[in-house]
């Protein structure tokens, strides 16, 4: 379960208990779908983003390289913070 801003969002993933640094590209893509960011799967796949890469993504990289919208970047950052 993830908690953020006092709200709970249950994530139903087999690998959610794994350390995020161990996530594969496929697991990252599944995670994106679960949190409502499926539209970015292709660009994350093309850039070979694994779990450990999620932890070091900068806002500018998400905006410029991954072409993510502001609200989507904020959503992803909030989820990553609570993993």
Phi, psi and omega in degrees: 000139177252141175238135176206142180046037177077002180253156177246137174230117180274126179257124182260080179230137180298330189259008185300333180277349175291151172297134183304331180293346181264354183294140176275173176301316180300319179293323176297318180296320177296318177301315179302317179298314183298327182263011174084023181241035183302329182300344182262002182303314184299315182291324176294321178295313180299328180267004176053048181281117175257177181304316181295332178288328178302322184292337184249002179297132177263155179304318181296325178291319178296320181288306188276316184273320183261356176056039180273143177285156184306309181300322179291322177297316180297319179298314180297315180300318180296318179295315182299321181303327186256010176281000000 
